[in-house]
Amino acid sequence: MNGTTDERIYDKAAAALAALREPDLAEFSDAEVDAAMDRVFTPVGPRQEWLDGFRRRVLDAGDGLTRLEDADPDDFPYLEKSMAVAYQRLRGPSGRSRLLVMGPFQPPFRFPAPDGPGA
């Protein structure tokens, strides 16, 4: 588990998210994915420099048409809240958007169900 594996995980996730899809990280072991996410998440959420870089990855992978923005978790009362995760709004072409919850868990990138708890 090294920086190269971490970068491949983040790149694969960004490419899927740019297409408004949940990332399939099955080519990596759970231990590799867990370690990559543990390196960038703290007890109060992602390290800001990583989040900024990950947002750029998504923007680049989506040819500038898909972006990640902060989402207010209070706007989603059905979500179980945690300070250790990042709540993001994934905005794609033609105004389509999805709530994304990401953090140091499996799977690390989730689109919760819009009408209740989900992962």
C-alpha positions as CSV (number, residue, x, y, z in Angstrom):
1,M,0.0,0.0,0.0
2,N,1.7,3.1,-1.2
3,G,1.1,6.5,-2.6
4,T,0.8,5.1,-6.1
5,T,-2.0,2.7,-5.1
6,D,-3.7,5.5,-3.3
7,E,-3.5,7.7,-6.4
8,R,-4.9,4.9,-8.6
9,I,-7.8,4.5,-6.1
10,Y,-8.6,8.3,-6.1
11,D,-8.3,8.5,-9.9
12,K,-10.6,5.6,-10.4
13,A,-13.1,7.0,-8.0
14,A,-12.9,10.5,-9.6
15,A,-13.5,9.0,-13.1
16,A,-16.6,7.2,-11.9
17,L,-18.0,10.2,-10.0
18,A,-17.4,12.4,-13.1
19,A,-19.8,10.1,-14.9
20,L,-22.2,10.3,-11.8
21,R,-21.6,6.7,-11.0
22,E,-20.6,5.1,-7.7
23,P,-17.0,3.9,-8.1
24,D,-16.3,0.2,-8.4
25,L,-13.0,-0.3,-6.6
26,A,-13.1,-4.1,-6.7
27,E,-9.7,-4.3,-8.4
28,F,-8.2,-3.1,-5.1
29,S,-8.3,-5.0,-1.8
30,D,-10.5,-3.7,1.0
31,A,-7.2,-3.1,3.0
32,E,-5.8,-1.0,0.2
33,V,-8.9,1.1,-0.1
34,D,-9.2,1.5,3.7
35,A,-5.6,2.6,4.0
36,A,-6.0,5.1,1.2
37,M,-9.0,6.6,2.8
38,D,-7.6,6.5,6.3
39,R,-4.6,8.6,5.1
40,V,-6.8,11.5,4.0
41,F,-9.7,11.4,6.5
42,T,-9.4,12.6,10.1
43,P,-12.0,12.3,12.9
44,V,-13.5,15.6,11.6
45,G,-13.5,14.8,7.9
46,P,-11.2,14.9,5.0
47,R,-8.0,16.8,4.9
48,Q,-8.8,20.0,3.0
49,E,-5.8,19.8,0.7
50,W,-6.9,16.3,-0.3
51,L,-10.5,17.3,-0.8
52,D,-9.4,20.3,-3.0
53,G,-7.3,17.9,-5.1
54,F,-10.0,15.3,-5.3
55,R,-12.4,18.0,-6.5
56,R,-9.9,18.9,-9.3
57,R,-9.7,15.2,-10.2
58,V,-13.4,15.0,-10.6
59,L,-13.5,18.2,-12.6
60,D,-10.7,17.1,-14.9
61,A,-12.2,13.6,-15.4
62,G,-15.5,15.2,-16.3
63,D,-13.9,17.6,-18.8
64,G,-14.9,20.5,-16.6
65,L,-18.6,19.5,-16.7
66,T,-18.9,17.7,-13.3
67,R,-17.9,19.1,-10.0
68,L,-18.1,18.4,-6.3
69,E,-19.4,21.0,-3.9
70,D,-20.0,21.0,-0.1
71,A,-23.4,19.8,0.9
72,D,-25.1,20.7,4.2
73,P,-25.9,17.3,5.9
74,D,-28.7,19.1,7.7
75,D,-30.5,19.3,4.4
76,F,-30.9,15.5,4.5
77,P,-32.7,14.6,7.7
78,Y,-32.7,10.9,6.8
79,L,-28.9,10.6,6.9
80,E,-27.1,9.3,10.0
81,K,-24.7,12.2,10.6
82,S,-21.0,11.9,11.3
83,M,-18.2,14.5,11.6
84,A,-15.7,12.0,10.1
85,V,-17.2,12.0,6.6
86,A,-17.6,14.5,3.8
87,Y,-21.1,15.4,2.5
88,Q,-20.8,16.6,-1.1
89,R,-23.1,17.6,-3.9
90,L,-22.0,16.0,-7.2
91,R,-23.2,18.3,-10.0
92,G,-23.1,17.0,-13.6
93,P,-23.9,18.2,-17.0
94,S,-27.4,19.6,-17.6
95,G,-27.8,20.4,-13.9
96,R,-28.2,16.9,-12.7
97,S,-26.9,16.4,-9.2
98,R,-26.5,13.7,-6.5
99,L,-25.7,13.7,-2.9
100,L,-22.4,11.9,-2.2
101,V,-21.2,10.7,1.2
102,M,-17.6,9.8,1.3
103,G,-15.4,8.6,4.1
104,P,-13.2,5.9,5.7
105,F,-15.7,3.1,5.4
106,Q,-16.7,0.4,2.8
107,P,-17.6,1.4,0.2
108,P,-16.0,4.8,0.7
109,F,-18.1,6.7,-1.9
110,R,-21.9,6.4,-1.6
111,F,-25.0,7.9,-3.1
112,P,-27.6,7.6,-0.3
113,A,-31.2,6.8,-1.3
114,P,-33.0,10.1,-1.7
115,D,-36.0,9.0,0.4
116,G,-34.4,7.4,3.4
117,P,-31.3,5.7,4.9
118,G,-29.1,4.2,2.3
119,A,-25.6,3.4,1.4
